[in-house]
Structures are given as C-alpha cells and as structure tokens.
Amino acid sequence: MNLSAFAPAKINLFLHVGPPCEDGFHPIASLMAFADVGDTLTIAAADHPEFEVDGPFARALEGDGADNLVQRAVRLLMARAKGPQPPFRLILTKALPVAAGLGGGSSDAGAALRLVSRALNLDLPEAELVDLAASLGSDGAACLVARPVMARGRGEMLSPAPKLPPMNAVLVNPGVKCPTGAVYRAYDSVPARQAHLPTLPDQFEDAREAAAFLSLCRNDLEAAAIQVAPEVEETLSLLRDEAETLLARLSGSGATCFALCDGDIEAQGLADRIATHRPDWWVRACRLGGPWPD
C-alpha cells in the first residue's frame, strides 16, 4: 500500500470577488492553474490509523489536531466507503507555506481523497470526490481535480479553462501569514467589486499573450491583503520592477505573489536573484498548468 500523491500549489491567475451573499459567502470568478511545486501525501499499511506531518512547514500546522483538512477529508471519505477498511498511516510532507494563498490545505485534502480512494480501491466516481472536496472549502473542488479550471460561485462551479501554453513563473512569499478570514473582513470594509467573468479565448498562444490578457483582469483581494500583510506590497513592487516579469499578481488571499515569465531561464534567473536579495523569503521557480504526475 506504499503510494503517494502530489498536492500542487494553486495559483489564481485572476480572482474577481463580489459582495457577500445572504449566506455570508462571496461569489467569485477565477482562472486557476496549478504549479509543479507543492506538498506530498504518502500512505502505508499500519496496525492502527496514524497521521503525521513532516517537511519544512510542518511546525506551522502544529495545533491543528483533528481539524486538519487532510484528516477531515479522510473522515468524509471513510463515511462513504462500503464495509470496514484496513488501518493505514498517512504522512503529509508540508513543503508549501501556510496561509499563503496557494490553496495548500485544500490541495492536501484533495490529494488525500485521491490517494486513499486509490489505495483502498474504493472505486468512487470523480464527481463524488469533487462534492466531498467542495464541502471542505471554496478551493476544494478545483484542488481535487488539480488542473486548470474556471471556478465560479463559491468556487465549486467548475468549467474548462482556456488551453494554456507552457507558463513559467516565480512564486514569492515574504514569510508572513495572510489569513483568509482577515483578508475578507478587510475587503468587506469597502464597497465590493463584482465577480464578473471576462470573455475568455479558447486558448492562449504563448505566455506573453496570456499575460497581456490577464493584465486586463485583477485580484480583488490584493488591496485587502496589503492591509493585513503590508509585506505583500513590497513583494509585488519588487516583482513588477524586474525585467523578466510579464505580469505580477497576488494569488488568492495571499501572501504569495507570482510573476509570469517568458521561459524557464528567465524564471530561474529571477528566482535566484530574489532569493539572493531576500534569503528570508520563500522563493520558487515553477511551471504552471496541471495536472502533474504523482
């Protein structure tokens, strides 16, 4: 039963957010892609159920206990399983920063649903797994499929994304948490914009065309995130001043920002320079797209 699943970082290429509905949730329209950097879930046979967290950001999850999204996802999955299941050990290797706008918890939960379902031969249809993932949070459905999608509603209404070209990027987190709840409270303190969906082409020919189109869109949570974590503004300013950057934007509710680049050489050069200039920041060159192989 020694299997693993990759939980990629989620990137909001744009994120349009409307005012809250009567139920308190904000409608969104977002083009999401996934990076080839992320966390990893591993499953192995065990004498009794176990869950462990290791990796460079494991300590950031200390105190989560039973509320960890991975454990919640597994409990939901086991409730759908037919008959008793063998115990197993699940290990989360946490390589992504926490509260970073990368959908890390949702992506971990999605990977857990895929991995445990496969390891135990539960034979559940993807649509049922998507419903389970969506019940765990707004990014859940998209992070379960882990491929480029358009997300609307609370994030649970998925439709195909335009065909994306190879997209090289740099992810930069200034080492601060930017909790989603705090960002939305700041967003609600000013008049909200509308979660409109722009007219999307069927495909983008190259990274420059994609960046030009995306520059006409926005992340409506950017100003609110800067209120919560002023370091976001410094990060965006640094990225936007660099020659390799085609487009720089906040992902999700932050604090991770991304820069789209023309190619892998440009992305790696930019990442290396920022990492040298700010060794206290989390910086990764990556490719955007998905799904990525486990």
Residue frames relative to the residue before (quaternion, step in Angstrom):
aa qw qx qy qz dx dy dz
M 1.0000 0.0000 0.0000 0.0000 0.00 0.00 0.00
N 0.4283 0.7074 -0.4728 0.3043 3.62 1.18 0.23
L 0.2048 0.7683 -0.5665 0.2164 3.55 -0.12 1.36
S 0.1543 -0.7820 0.5940 0.1090 3.57 -1.24 0.36
A 0.1388 -0.7619 0.6262 0.0896 3.54 -1.32 0.37
F 0.3850 -0.7188 0.5414 0.2052 3.53 -1.08 0.83
A 0.1597 -0.7700 0.6138 0.0690 3.59 -0.99 0.91
P 0.1576 -0.8560 0.4849 0.0855 3.60 0.17 1.26
A 0.5576 -0.5700 0.4850 0.3590 3.53 -1.26 0.47
K 0.3142 -0.7334 0.5789 0.1680 3.56 -1.03 0.92
I 0.1021 -0.7841 0.6109 0.0393 3.57 -0.97 0.90
N 0.2622 -0.7350 0.6055 0.1564 3.56 -0.88 1.00
L 0.2777 -0.7765 0.5424 0.1603 3.58 -0.32 1.22
F 0.7294 -0.1132 -0.0290 0.6741 3.53 1.31 -0.44
L 0.0976 -0.7824 0.6142 0.0332 3.55 -1.25 0.51
H 0.0376 -0.7892 0.6123 -0.0277 3.54 -0.40 1.28
V 0.1005 -0.8265 0.5534 -0.0258 3.56 -0.71 1.16
G 0.2623 -0.7775 0.5562 0.1317 3.55 -0.85 1.01
P 0.6635 -0.4691 0.3725 0.4483 3.58 -1.28 0.02
P 0.6202 -0.5724 0.3702 0.3880 3.60 -1.12 0.53
C 0.4272 -0.6708 0.5482 0.2589 3.55 -1.18 0.71
E 0.7408 -0.4032 0.2843 0.4560 3.56 -1.30 -0.02
D 0.6775 0.4821 -0.2948 0.4709 3.59 1.12 -0.61
G 0.5893 -0.6119 0.3518 0.3931 3.60 1.28 0.04
F 0.6098 0.5551 -0.3614 0.4352 3.59 1.22 -0.23
H 0.3822 -0.7151 0.5437 0.2169 3.54 -1.15 0.71
P 0.3719 -0.6949 0.5561 0.2636 3.62 -0.87 0.83
I 0.1105 -0.7963 0.5929 0.0458 3.55 -1.06 0.75
A 0.0893 -0.7042 0.6899 0.1423 3.49 -1.44 0.15
S 0.1392 0.8174 -0.5369 0.1556 3.57 -0.50 1.16
L 0.2697 -0.7003 0.6371 0.1759 3.50 -1.16 0.77
M 0.0821 -0.8238 0.5607 -0.0140 3.56 -0.50 1.25
A 0.0302 -0.7501 0.6601 0.0276 3.53 -1.13 0.78
F 0.3371 -0.7477 0.5444 0.1758 3.56 -1.26 0.30
A 0.3898 -0.7469 0.5056 0.1859 3.53 -1.00 0.92
D 0.4773 -0.6567 0.4956 0.3088 3.55 -1.23 0.41
V 0.5855 0.4504 -0.4197 0.5275 3.56 1.13 0.78
G 0.2686 0.7746 -0.5369 0.1990 3.56 -1.02 0.72
D 0.6525 -0.4792 0.4110 0.4192 3.53 -1.34 -0.37
T 0.2582 -0.7493 0.5859 0.1690 3.57 -1.32 0.15
L 0.1780 -0.7484 0.6312 0.0991 3.55 -1.09 0.83
T 0.0696 -0.7808 0.6207 0.0158 3.56 -1.01 0.90
I 0.1209 -0.7882 0.6010 0.0541 3.58 -1.03 0.83
A 0.0335 0.7819 -0.6204 0.0518 3.56 -1.06 0.81
A 0.5970 -0.5552 0.4350 0.3822 3.56 -1.22 0.48
A 0.0008 0.7929 -0.6085 0.0312 3.57 -1.12 0.68
D 0.5832 -0.5830 0.4379 0.3582 3.55 -1.31 0.33
H 0.7821 0.0140 -0.0033 0.6229 3.57 1.19 -0.53
P 0.6481 -0.5403 0.3421 0.4135 3.63 -1.09 0.50
E 0.0178 0.7892 -0.6120 0.0476 3.57 -0.94 0.96
F 0.0383 -0.7649 0.6420 0.0359 3.52 -1.22 0.61
E 0.0037 -0.8015 0.5958 -0.0514 3.54 -0.80 1.09
V 0.1742 -0.7517 0.6258 0.1139 3.53 -1.26 0.51
D 0.0668 0.7664 -0.6377 0.0380 3.54 -0.95 0.93
G 0.4896 0.6643 -0.4750 0.3056 3.57 -1.26 -0.18
P 0.7259 -0.4913 0.2795 0.3918 3.58 -1.27 0.34
F 0.7661 0.3135 -0.1952 0.5261 3.64 1.12 -0.49
A 0.2707 0.7885 -0.5102 0.2112 3.59 1.19 0.48
R 0.6582 0.5388 -0.3280 0.4110 3.59 0.89 -0.87
A 0.5989 0.5830 -0.3603 0.4142 3.58 1.15 -0.57
L 0.6908 0.4522 -0.2739 0.4931 3.59 1.24 -0.38
E 0.4053 0.7150 -0.4863 0.2967 3.59 1.21 0.02
G 0.7572 0.3395 -0.2747 0.4858 3.54 -0.93 0.95
D 0.5077 0.6472 -0.4321 0.3697 3.58 1.26 -0.18
G 0.0928 -0.8455 0.5183 0.0886 3.57 1.08 -0.79
A 0.8457 -0.1451 0.1142 0.5007 3.56 -0.99 -0.88
D 0.6174 0.5693 -0.3503 0.4147 3.59 1.21 -0.25
N 0.3966 0.7073 -0.4916 0.3175 3.58 1.25 0.03
L 0.5316 -0.6696 0.4143 0.3119 3.58 -0.86 0.97
V 0.5914 0.5617 -0.3759 0.4398 3.59 1.08 -0.60
Q 0.6856 0.4742 -0.2884 0.4711 3.59 0.84 -0.93
R 0.6340 0.5182 -0.3361 0.4654 3.58 1.01 -0.75
A 0.6422 0.5240 -0.3223 0.4573 3.58 0.99 -0.82
V 0.6638 0.5012 -0.3091 0.4612 3.57 0.93 -0.87
R 0.6335 0.5240 -0.3413 0.4557 3.60 0.97 -0.77
L 0.6482 0.5044 -0.3205 0.4719 3.59 0.96 -0.81
L 0.6596 0.5155 -0.3077 0.4523 3.57 0.97 -0.86
M 0.6633 0.5083 -0.3066 0.4557 3.58 0.93 -0.87
A 0.6147 0.5454 -0.3504 0.4494 3.59 1.13 -0.58
R 0.6850 0.4558 -0.2796 0.4948 3.60 1.21 -0.49
A 0.5487 0.6330 -0.3956 0.3764 3.60 1.20 -0.37
K 0.3734 -0.7213 0.5410 0.2181 3.56 -1.11 0.71
G 0.8314 0.1216 -0.1220 0.5282 3.54 -0.64 1.14
P 0.6695 -0.4966 0.3630 0.4163 3.60 -1.29 0.19
Q 0.2229 -0.7700 0.5886 0.1046 3.54 -1.15 0.73
P 0.5500 -0.6192 0.4339 0.3547 3.60 -1.08 0.62
P 0.5269 -0.6227 0.4567 0.3550 3.62 -1.06 0.58
F 0.0532 -0.8003 0.5971 0.0144 3.56 -1.15 0.53
R 0.3765 -0.6826 0.5825 0.2302 3.50 -1.37 0.38
L 0.1048 -0.7912 0.6020 0.0249 3.55 -0.82 1.04
I 0.0856 -0.8002 0.5936 0.0067 3.56 -0.78 1.06
L 0.1644 -0.7671 0.6162 0.0696 3.57 -0.84 1.06
T 0.1447 -0.7611 0.6282 0.0714 3.56 -0.73 1.10
K 0.1848 -0.8377 0.5120 0.0436 3.51 -0.23 1.39
A 0.0086 -0.8287 0.5571 -0.0529 3.56 -0.24 1.33
L 0.6556 0.4875 -0.3075 0.4879 3.60 1.27 -0.26
P 0.5156 -0.6126 0.4852 0.3514 3.60 -1.07 0.62
V 0.4538 -0.7008 0.5006 0.2288 3.54 -1.22 0.68
A 0.8143 0.1387 -0.1597 0.5405 3.58 -1.14 0.76
A 0.4139 0.7571 -0.3863 0.3261 3.50 1.05 0.96
G 0.5379 -0.6363 0.4081 0.3731 3.61 1.22 0.04
L 0.5718 0.6109 -0.3564 0.4158 3.57 1.30 0.26
G 0.4655 -0.7002 0.4350 0.3221 3.58 1.25 0.15
G 0.2003 0.8443 -0.4854 0.1074 3.57 1.18 0.46
G 0.6879 0.4743 -0.2944 0.4640 3.59 0.82 -0.95
S 0.6655 0.4953 -0.2974 0.4726 3.58 0.97 -0.86
S 0.6555 0.5021 -0.3127 0.4696 3.57 1.01 -0.79
D 0.6152 0.5285 -0.3386 0.4770 3.59 1.07 -0.73
A 0.6557 0.5070 -0.3099 0.4658 3.59 0.96 -0.88
G 0.6511 0.5157 -0.3151 0.4592 3.57 0.96 -0.83
A 0.6502 0.5049 -0.3129 0.4736 3.55 0.98 -0.85
A 0.6336 0.5294 -0.3290 0.4583 3.59 1.03 -0.78
L 0.6469 0.5103 -0.3259 0.4635 3.59 0.94 -0.81
R 0.6712 0.4861 -0.3055 0.4688 3.59 0.89 -0.87
L 0.6976 0.5073 -0.2760 0.4241 3.54 0.86 -1.04
V 0.7048 0.4558 -0.2782 0.4670 3.58 0.76 -1.01
S 0.6196 0.5400 -0.3429 0.4549 3.58 1.01 -0.78
R 0.6833 0.4758 -0.2828 0.4762 3.59 0.95 -0.87
A 0.6760 0.5151 -0.3032 0.4311 3.59 0.88 -0.94
L 0.7571 0.3648 -0.1949 0.5057 3.59 1.02 -0.80
N 0.3910 -0.7455 0.4600 0.2825 3.58 1.32 0.12
L 0.1801 0.8285 -0.5107 0.1423 3.56 0.93 0.91
D 0.2374 -0.8294 0.4831 0.1497 3.58 1.28 -0.36
L 0.3103 0.7340 -0.5391 0.2727 3.58 0.89 0.94
P 0.4934 -0.6563 0.4705 0.3232 3.63 -0.93 0.78
E 0.6265 -0.5609 0.3806 0.3847 3.57 -1.15 0.63
A 0.6146 0.5670 -0.3594 0.4142 3.60 0.98 -0.77
E 0.6575 0.4950 -0.3175 0.4710 3.59 1.02 -0.73
L 0.6374 0.5087 -0.3259 0.4783 3.57 1.04 -0.74
V 0.6202 0.5377 -0.3404 0.4587 3.59 1.03 -0.76
D 0.6438 0.5180 -0.3250 0.4600 3.60 0.96 -0.83
L 0.6397 0.5144 -0.3253 0.4695 3.58 0.98 -0.84
A 0.6695 0.5031 -0.3015 0.4558 3.58 0.89 -0.94
A 0.6488 0.5313 -0.3189 0.4417 3.59 0.97 -0.86
S 0.6360 0.5430 -0.3339 0.4350 3.59 1.09 -0.67
L 0.6581 0.5306 -0.2998 0.4421 3.60 1.24 -0.36
G 0.7919 -0.2185 0.1507 0.5499 3.61 1.17 -0.26
S 0.7010 -0.5140 0.3114 0.3840 3.54 -1.27 0.45
D 0.7081 0.4274 -0.2613 0.4976 3.60 1.08 -0.65
G 0.4401 0.7658 -0.4186 0.2113 3.58 1.26 -0.31
A 0.6837 0.4947 -0.3045 0.4417 3.58 0.79 -0.99
A 0.6768 0.4898 -0.2960 0.4631 3.59 0.86 -0.96
C 0.6877 0.4853 -0.2885 0.4565 3.58 0.94 -0.85
L 0.5761 0.5631 -0.3823 0.4526 3.60 1.19 -0.39
V 0.7235 0.4027 -0.2546 0.4995 3.60 0.86 -0.89
A 0.1393 -0.8640 0.4759 0.0874 3.59 1.26 -0.54
R 0.5856 0.4859 -0.4217 0.4931 3.54 0.88 1.03
P 0.6697 -0.5056 0.3194 0.4403 3.63 -1.10 0.44
V 0.0933 0.7897 -0.5955 0.1143 3.57 -0.83 1.06
M 0.3676 -0.6242 0.6224 0.2965 3.47 -1.42 0.21
A 0.1095 -0.7947 0.5960 0.0358 3.59 -0.83 0.99
R 0.0016 0.7898 -0.6127 0.0282 3.55 -0.95 0.95
G 0.6611 0.4539 -0.3819 0.4594 3.56 -1.31 0.04
R 0.7686 -0.2233 0.2200 0.5576 3.55 -0.79 -1.05
G 0.6589 -0.4198 0.3084 0.5426 3.53 1.35 -0.25
E 0.6011 0.6043 -0.3394 0.3979 3.56 1.29 -0.25
M 0.6378 0.5065 -0.3283 0.4785 3.62 1.24 -0.34
L 0.0449 -0.8404 0.5388 -0.0383 3.56 -0.20 1.31
S 0.0206 0.7609 -0.6485 0.0094 3.53 -1.17 0.72
P 0.6547 -0.5400 0.3375 0.4072 3.61 -1.14 0.49
A 0.3984 -0.6888 0.5557 0.2408 3.54 -1.12 0.72
P 0.6029 -0.4957 0.4412 0.4429 3.58 -1.22 0.20
K 0.5601 -0.5719 0.4597 0.3846 3.56 -1.17 0.47
L 0.2210 -0.8044 0.5439 0.0911 3.55 -0.65 1.15
P 0.4307 -0.6630 0.5362 0.2957 3.59 -1.07 0.65
P 0.6507 -0.4202 0.3860 0.5011 3.63 -1.20 -0.05
M 0.0496 -0.8178 0.5727 -0.0275 3.57 -0.68 1.11
N 0.1471 -0.7834 0.6016 0.0522 3.53 -0.59 1.20
A 0.0070 -0.8162 0.5739 -0.0661 3.52 -0.95 0.91
V 0.2686 -0.7008 0.6279 0.2061 3.50 -1.40 0.17
L 0.1948 -0.7614 0.6107 0.0965 3.55 -0.92 1.00
V 0.0201 -0.8056 0.5910 -0.0364 3.57 -0.85 0.98
N 0.0132 -0.7683 0.6397 -0.0151 3.55 -0.83 1.05
P 0.3661 -0.7802 0.4642 0.2044 3.61 -0.64 1.08
G 0.6266 -0.6000 0.3313 0.3709 3.58 1.20 0.41
V 0.6162 0.4947 -0.3638 0.4932 3.56 1.18 0.56
K 0.4399 -0.6567 0.5366 0.2955 3.55 -1.20 0.56
C 0.1007 -0.7692 0.6293 0.0453 3.52 -1.17 0.67
P 0.1724 -0.8468 0.4914 0.1085 3.61 0.40 1.21
T 0.5583 -0.6484 0.4127 0.3124 3.54 -0.91 1.00
G 0.6495 0.5395 -0.3258 0.4254 3.59 0.90 -0.89
A 0.6698 0.4967 -0.2980 0.4645 3.56 0.92 -0.90
V 0.6437 0.5218 -0.3268 0.4545 3.59 1.01 -0.78
Y 0.6757 0.4813 -0.3051 0.4676 3.59 0.91 -0.85
R 0.6102 0.5302 -0.3638 0.4628 3.60 1.04 -0.60
A 0.6476 0.4943 -0.3147 0.4870 3.58 1.00 -0.76
Y 0.6343 0.5312 -0.3259 0.4576 3.58 1.02 -0.79
D 0.6893 0.4918 -0.2776 0.4539 3.58 0.99 -0.83
S 0.5814 0.6047 -0.3728 0.3966 3.61 1.23 -0.23
V 0.7305 0.2914 -0.2025 0.5835 3.59 1.31 -0.14
P 0.6554 -0.5021 0.3582 0.4359 3.63 -1.15 0.37
A 0.3850 -0.7510 0.4964 0.2032 3.56 -0.83 1.05
R 0.4398 -0.6339 0.5573 0.3069 3.53 -1.30 0.37
Q 0.5367 -0.6149 0.4613 0.3480 3.60 -1.23 -0.20
A 0.4496 -0.6917 0.5011 0.2615 3.54 -1.13 0.74
H 0.1352 0.8241 -0.5395 0.1070 3.57 0.74 1.03
L 0.3440 -0.7194 0.5713 0.1942 3.52 -1.20 0.67
P 0.3416 -0.7451 0.5272 0.2240 3.61 -0.57 1.04
T 0.5504 -0.5779 0.4750 0.3708 3.55 -1.23 0.40
L 0.1821 -0.8281 0.5277 0.0507 3.54 -0.44 1.27
P 0.4529 -0.6533 0.5192 0.3140 3.61 -1.06 0.64
D 0.6254 -0.5300 0.4047 0.4051 3.57 -1.26 0.22
Q 0.7950 -0.0713 0.0584 0.5996 3.56 1.12 -0.64
F 0.3332 -0.6810 0.6070 0.2382 3.51 -1.38 0.30
E 0.4512 -0.7259 0.4518 0.2557 3.56 -0.81 0.99
D 0.8011 -0.0640 0.0766 0.5901 3.58 0.98 -0.80
A 0.7255 -0.4519 0.2983 0.4248 3.54 -1.32 0.18
R 0.6371 0.5339 -0.3420 0.4383 3.61 1.00 -0.71
E 0.6486 0.4955 -0.3230 0.4790 3.59 0.99 -0.78
A 0.6391 0.5212 -0.3248 0.4631 3.59 0.99 -0.82
A 0.6710 0.4988 -0.3021 0.4580 3.58 0.90 -0.91
A 0.6353 0.5306 -0.3338 0.4510 3.59 1.00 -0.78
F 0.6598 0.4842 -0.3092 0.4843 3.58 0.97 -0.82
L 0.6881 0.4970 -0.2919 0.4408 3.58 0.81 -0.98
S 0.5835 0.5849 -0.3776 0.4181 3.60 1.13 -0.52
L 0.6380 0.5119 -0.3234 0.4757 3.59 1.24 -0.37
C 0.6395 0.4653 -0.3090 0.5283 3.55 1.35 -0.13
R 0.2685 -0.7756 0.5559 0.1317 3.60 -1.21 -0.18
N 0.2995 -0.6479 0.6356 0.2942 3.50 -1.41 -0.11
D 0.3249 -0.7982 0.4764 0.1743 3.56 -0.31 1.26
L 0.6505 0.5232 -0.3219 0.4467 3.60 1.20 -0.31
E 0.4190 0.7485 -0.4537 0.2414 3.61 1.23 -0.14
A 0.6936 0.4692 -0.2993 0.4573 3.61 0.74 -0.99
A 0.6488 0.5109 -0.3219 0.4630 3.60 1.00 -0.78
A 0.6410 0.5215 -0.3271 0.4585 3.58 0.99 -0.79
I 0.6306 0.5257 -0.3348 0.4625 3.58 1.04 -0.73
Q 0.6025 0.5416 -0.3566 0.4653 3.60 1.10 -0.64
V 0.7076 0.4580 -0.2577 0.4724 3.56 0.93 -0.93
A 0.7969 0.0652 0.0071 0.6006 3.58 0.98 -0.88
P 0.2600 -0.8143 0.4968 0.1503 3.63 0.06 1.24
E 0.5410 0.6316 -0.3992 0.3860 3.60 1.18 -0.43
V 0.5325 0.6267 -0.4035 0.4010 3.60 1.19 -0.43
E 0.6514 0.5204 -0.3201 0.4498 3.58 0.95 -0.85
E 0.6354 0.5154 -0.3262 0.4735 3.59 1.00 -0.78
T 0.6507 0.5243 -0.3155 0.4496 3.58 0.96 -0.87
L 0.6797 0.4825 -0.2936 0.4680 3.58 0.87 -0.92
S 0.6411 0.5260 -0.3296 0.4513 3.58 0.95 -0.80
L 0.6411 0.5195 -0.3252 0.4619 3.56 0.97 -0.84
L 0.6886 0.4838 -0.2942 0.4530 3.59 0.82 -0.97
R 0.6924 0.4977 -0.2887 0.4353 3.59 0.91 -0.88
D 0.6495 0.5153 -0.3157 0.4614 3.58 1.21 -0.35
E 0.6153 0.5862 -0.3436 0.3996 3.60 1.23 -0.27
A 0.5647 -0.6498 0.4037 0.3097 3.56 -1.00 0.91
E 0.6656 0.5285 -0.3140 0.4232 3.61 1.03 -0.68
T 0.6096 0.6075 -0.3391 0.3799 3.58 1.19 -0.48
L 0.2385 -0.7531 0.6014 0.1193 3.55 -0.82 1.09
L 0.7725 -0.0720 0.0882 0.6247 3.55 1.10 -0.80
A 0.0593 -0.7754 0.6274 0.0410 3.58 -1.00 0.83
R 0.0947 0.7964 -0.5837 0.1271 3.54 -0.91 0.97
L 0.5181 -0.5847 0.5230 0.3408 3.51 -1.33 0.36
S 0.2831 -0.7280 0.5930 0.1956 3.58 -1.15 0.62
G 0.8480 0.0361 -0.0444 0.5269 3.57 -0.88 0.94
S 0.7550 -0.3128 0.2719 0.5081 3.55 -0.92 -0.97
G 0.5725 -0.6303 0.3600 0.3813 3.61 1.29 0.21
A 0.6000 0.0588 -0.7192 -0.3453 1.51 -2.49 -0.21
T 0.4493 0.6937 -0.4639 0.3189 3.62 1.21 0.18
C 0.1447 -0.7618 0.6281 0.0652 3.53 -1.02 0.93
F 0.1807 -0.7799 0.5868 0.1212 3.57 -1.20 0.45
A 0.1796 -0.7378 0.6393 0.1210 3.51 -1.32 0.51
L 0.2810 -0.7266 0.6010 0.1786 3.57 -0.88 0.95
C 0.1144 -0.7991 0.5899 0.0212 3.55 -1.01 0.92
D 0.6576 -0.5405 0.3641 0.3780 3.57 -1.26 0.41
G 0.8164 -0.0656 0.0992 0.5651 3.57 0.98 -0.84
D 0.7084 -0.4709 0.3093 0.4252 3.55 -1.30 0.07
I 0.6084 0.5494 -0.3647 0.4416 3.60 1.07 -0.62
E 0.6606 0.4989 -0.3015 0.4731 3.57 0.95 -0.89
A 0.6648 0.5075 -0.3110 0.4514 3.59 0.93 -0.89
Q 0.6826 0.4797 -0.3023 0.4610 3.58 0.85 -0.89
G 0.6366 0.5281 -0.3300 0.4550 3.58 1.01 -0.77
L 0.6555 0.5005 -0.3045 0.4765 3.56 0.98 -0.85
A 0.6543 0.5143 -0.3148 0.4563 3.58 0.93 -0.89
D 0.6588 0.5127 -0.3148 0.4517 3.58 0.91 -0.89
R 0.6702 0.5047 -0.3050 0.4506 3.58 0.94 -0.88
I 0.6648 0.4874 -0.3119 0.4725 3.60 0.94 -0.83
A 0.6469 0.5243 -0.3236 0.4493 3.58 0.96 -0.85
T 0.6476 0.5019 -0.3161 0.4783 3.58 1.07 -0.69
H 0.6817 0.4919 -0.2759 0.4662 3.57 1.00 -0.89
R 0.7996 0.1202 -0.0334 0.5875 3.58 1.04 -0.84
P 0.1008 -0.8481 0.5185 0.0418 3.61 0.37 1.20
D 0.6226 0.5436 -0.3403 0.4483 3.60 1.24 -0.29
W 0.6120 0.5418 -0.3484 0.4587 3.60 1.28 -0.11
W 0.4241 -0.6441 0.5667 0.2900 3.57 -1.31 0.42
V 0.0496 0.8102 -0.5738 0.1089 3.57 -0.53 1.21
R 0.0764 0.7964 -0.5947 0.0784 3.60 -0.84 0.98
A 0.2982 -0.6758 0.6419 0.2057 3.54 -1.08 0.83
C 0.0518 0.8129 -0.5744 0.0810 3.58 -0.96 0.79
R 0.3604 -0.6465 0.6020 0.2996 3.49 -1.43 -0.10
L 0.2675 -0.7589 0.5744 0.1501 3.56 -1.12 0.73
G 0.3911 0.6805 -0.5482 0.2889 3.54 -0.99 0.84
G 0.0744 0.8041 -0.5897 -0.0082 3.53 -0.56 -1.22
P 0.5425 -0.1246 -0.8187 -0.1412 1.45 -2.39 0.69
W 0.3696 -0.7101 0.5589 0.2162 3.54 -1.21 0.59
P 0.5312 -0.6411 0.4348 0.3433 3.62 -0.98 0.73
D 0.4957 -0.6411 0.4985 0.3078 3.56 -1.15 0.69
